[in-house]
Amino acid sequence: MKSSVDVAIIGGGQAGLATSWYLTQAKVDHVVLEAGRVAETWRTRHWDSFCLVTPNWSVKLPGAEYDGPDPDGFMPLSELIDYFKAWADSFDAPIEDSTPVTSFEATDGGFHLTVPSGTLKARQVVVATGAYQRAHRPAGWEQLPRDLHQILAEEYRNPEALPPGAVLVVGSAQTGCQVAEELHDSGRTVYLSCGRCAWTTRRIGGRDFVRWAAESGFLTRSFQTLPSPASRLIGNIQSTGGRGGHDLHYRTLHAGGVNLVGHFKGANGSKLFFADDVAASVDFGDARLRDFWKYIEACCIATNRNLPDFDWPGPFRITTPTELDVHEAGLRTVIWTSGYRPDYKWVKFPVFDDLGFPVQTDGRTAVPGLYFMGVHFMRKNSSTILYGVGEDAEIVARHIVEARS
Ligand SMILES: Cc1cc2nc3c(=O)[nH]c(=O)nc-3n(C[C@H](O)[C@H](O)[C@H](O)COP(=O)(O)OP(=O)(O)OC[C@H]3O[C@@H](n4cnc5c(N)ncnc54)[C@H](O)[C@@H]3O)c2cc1C
């Protein structure tokens, strides 16, 4: 590896590679420093049967927009990883594999980055180290009985890899629902500890909900449209691309036999405690669907289209246990799918807000030469997905080029 470079991009996922693509077009000298391999997060932090939740047509990576035979399908994980490898090869992305950056500091006219082989000097730095960084577990997790097998969502691979017995999945956004469904389908007794999540049917009026989200402006809404900064921590809309895409949310899971329980509240000995708030959580999701519906209504008016029919369900009211005895329930495993928090502790610059998100405008921070990519709602709702990351990368790359001239 060279000892100095104009731009160092930290992270070789979609955010880092998209930035690299635009810098390559602009003939800017740069390197992508990747702790593992290209698409490391997709390779090592997803379960075996994972498929994209967003349809293939929404893969809009620069230089690699999806144009395959199945635009309405949902790429399985192995195909997605191959897609990333082919994309990086297609523009000869200057990737340094197995190169974690452990720290970097400002120097005259740039930065010094610490990598395993020593120090790399760069004039500008783009931090693109992921949208889902540190797994979050709710308070009380440490009270669980020690003999329960506990894993994080990113450690889950398949039902066979778990000890036999019932499973508690804590956290119910896209990942929690998909994992609960897979475990239930494999014959396990499953308890799903439910939080406040948005949901929708997979198709609305015959069109995929992501198509509506893209066309209505829902995907491109900005940070300013959120009710609070903390809304960036709320999980994605409950849905799945599994089996060609189908409805997956509290009502389908309950109807299929998954045991819904409320928020996890802690444990005492073999007893686990849950709030009596499933109804409130489902009401919250119903309200978010009505928010989404407003976008669909506006889209229909703007495009002269009839509003689709929608079978609005009534309030969801079931009785759920607030206490579970591990032995009586035959519970052997707990899977934490309770969200993520930003984790930039190794970036020693005062550019973070109270929640740990970088304070930036279009990726630029108050520190000259320091940029971020792939941050939730960095510019838009779509900043962290395959649909929108390219747009952000183009803007960040342009800023980098302009700052040099
Ligand atoms: C379960 C799940 C399902 C998702 N499904 C979809 C979907 O269907 N459609 C969609 O569009 N999006 C989806 N996303 C969202 C998004 O596409 C992914 O989170 C994506 O991986 C984000 O890309 P990224 O480049 O920002 O981060 P990452 O892919 O996480 O890449 C960051 C890279 O940085 C590297 N890195 C980290 N720290 C360092 C360091 N200090 N030095 C060097 N390298 C470092 C990591 O090894 C990693 O390769 C999903 C996310 C999750 C978690």
The ligand as an SDF file (V2000), in Angstrom:
LIG
                    3D

 53 58  0  0  0  0  0  0  0  0999 V2000
  -30.6270   -7.1420    8.0750 C   0  0  0  0  0  0  0  0  0  0  0  0
  -30.5000   -6.0320    7.0630 C   0  0  0  0  0  0  0  0  0  0  0  0
  -31.2270   -6.0980    5.8900 C   0  0  0  0  0  0  0  0  0  0  0  0
  -31.1280   -5.0970    4.9350 C   0  0  0  0  0  0  0  0  0  0  0  0
  -31.8640   -5.2080    3.7840 N   0  0  0  0  0  0  0  0  0  0  0  0
  -31.7710   -4.2480    2.8380 C   0  0  0  0  0  0  0  0  0  0  0  0
  -32.4970   -4.3510    1.6080 C   0  0  0  0  0  0  0  0  0  0  0  0
  -33.2620   -5.2720    1.3670 O   0  0  0  0  0  0  0  0  0  0  0  0
  -32.3370   -3.3560    0.6770 N   0  0  0  0  0  0  0  0  0  0  0  0
  -31.5040   -2.2970    0.8930 C   0  0  0  0  0  0  0  0  0  0  0  0
  -31.3800   -1.4650   -0.0040 O   0  0  0  0  0  0  0  0  0  0  0  0
  -30.8380   -2.1630    2.0520 N   0  0  0  0  0  0  0  0  0  0  0  0
  -30.9440   -3.1020    3.0290 C   0  0  0  0  0  0  0  0  0  0  0  0
  -30.2440   -2.9610    4.2100 N   0  0  0  0  0  0  0  0  0  0  0  0
  -29.5680   -1.6750    4.4860 C   0  0  0  0  0  0  0  0  0  0  0  0
  -28.2170   -1.4410    3.8100 C   0  0  0  0  0  0  0  0  0  0  0  0
  -28.2750   -1.7230    2.4460 O   0  0  0  0  0  0  0  0  0  0  0  0
  -27.0990   -2.2180    4.4670 C   0  0  0  0  0  0  0  0  0  0  0  0
  -27.0760   -1.9180    5.8370 O   0  0  0  0  0  0  0  0  0  0  0  0
  -25.7300   -1.9110    3.8480 C   0  0  0  0  0  0  0  0  0  0  0  0
  -24.8330   -2.8920    4.2790 O   0  0  0  0  0  0  0  0  0  0  0  0
  -25.1880   -0.5270    4.2180 C   0  0  0  0  0  0  0  0  0  0  0  0
  -24.0440   -0.2780    3.4320 O   0  0  0  0  0  0  0  0  0  0  0  0
  -22.7800    0.5430    3.9980 P   0  0  0  0  0  0  0  0  0  0  0  0
  -21.7600    0.5400    2.9310 O   0  0  0  0  0  0  0  0  0  0  0  0
  -23.2070    1.8360    4.5560 O   0  0  0  0  0  0  0  0  0  0  0  0
  -22.2920   -0.3160    5.2310 O   0  0  0  0  0  0  0  0  0  0  0  0
  -21.6580   -1.7570    5.2620 P   0  0  0  0  0  0  0  0  0  0  0  0
  -22.1920   -2.6230    4.1990 O   0  0  0  0  0  0  0  0  0  0  0  0
  -21.8120   -2.2120    6.6630 O   0  0  0  0  0  0  0  0  0  0  0  0
  -20.1300   -1.4930    4.9350 O   0  0  0  0  0  0  0  0  0  0  0  0
  -19.2590   -0.9070    5.8500 C   0  0  0  0  0  0  0  0  0  0  0  0
  -17.9110   -1.5630    5.6690 C   0  0  0  0  0  0  0  0  0  0  0  0
  -16.9810   -0.8900    6.4870 O   0  0  0  0  0  0  0  0  0  0  0  0
  -16.0500   -1.8250    7.0080 C   0  0  0  0  0  0  0  0  0  0  0  0
  -15.4800   -1.2230    8.1940 N   0  0  0  0  0  0  0  0  0  0  0  0
  -16.0910   -0.9330    9.3640 C   0  0  0  0  0  0  0  0  0  0  0  0
  -15.2440   -0.3290   10.2160 N   0  0  0  0  0  0  0  0  0  0  0  0
  -14.0520   -0.2220    9.5560 C   0  0  0  0  0  0  0  0  0  0  0  0
  -12.7890    0.3300    9.9030 C   0  0  0  0  0  0  0  0  0  0  0  0
  -12.5730    0.9140   11.0880 N   0  0  0  0  0  0  0  0  0  0  0  0
  -11.7850    0.2600    8.9900 N   0  0  0  0  0  0  0  0  0  0  0  0
  -12.0030   -0.3120    7.7680 C   0  0  0  0  0  0  0  0  0  0  0  0
  -13.1920   -0.8400    7.3990 N   0  0  0  0  0  0  0  0  0  0  0  0
  -14.2040   -0.7910    8.2900 C   0  0  0  0  0  0  0  0  0  0  0  0
  -16.9000   -3.0600    7.2580 C   0  0  0  0  0  0  0  0  0  0  0  0
  -16.1080   -4.2370    7.2720 O   0  0  0  0  0  0  0  0  0  0  0  0
  -17.8770   -3.0280    6.0950 C   0  0  0  0  0  0  0  0  0  0  0  0
  -17.4570   -3.8030    5.0000 O   0  0  0  0  0  0  0  0  0  0  0  0
  -30.3060   -3.9690    5.1780 C   0  0  0  0  0  0  0  0  0  0  0  0
  -29.5760   -3.9060    6.3680 C   0  0  0  0  0  0  0  0  0  0  0  0
  -29.6740   -4.9160    7.2980 C   0  0  0  0  0  0  0  0  0  0  0  0
  -28.8720   -4.8230    8.5640 C   0  0  0  0  0  0  0  0  0  0  0  0
  1  2  1  0
  2  3  1  0
  2 52  2  0
  3  4  2  0
  4  5  1  0
  4 50  1  0
  5  6  2  0
  6  7  1  0
  6 13  1  0
  7  8  2  0
  7  9  1  0
  9 10  1  0
 10 11  2  0
 10 12  1  0
 12 13  2  0
 13 14  1  0
 14 15  1  0
 14 50  1  0
 15 16  1  0
 16 17  1  0
 16 18  1  0
 18 19  1  0
 18 20  1  0
 20 21  1  0
 20 22  1  0
 22 23  1  0
 23 24  1  0
 24 25  2  0
 24 26  1  0
 24 27  1  0
 27 28  1  0
 28 29  2  0
 28 30  1  0
 28 31  1  0
 31 32  1  0
 32 33  1  0
 33 34  1  0
 33 48  1  0
 34 35  1  0
 35 36  1  0
 35 46  1  0
 36 37  1  0
 36 45  1  0
 37 38  2  0
 38 39  1  0
 39 40  1  0
 39 45  2  0
 40 41  1  0
 40 42  2  0
 42 43  1  0
 43 44  2  0
 44 45  1  0
 46 47  1  0
 46 48  1  0
 48 49  1  0
 50 51  2  0
 51 52  1  0
 52 53  1  0
M  END
$$$$
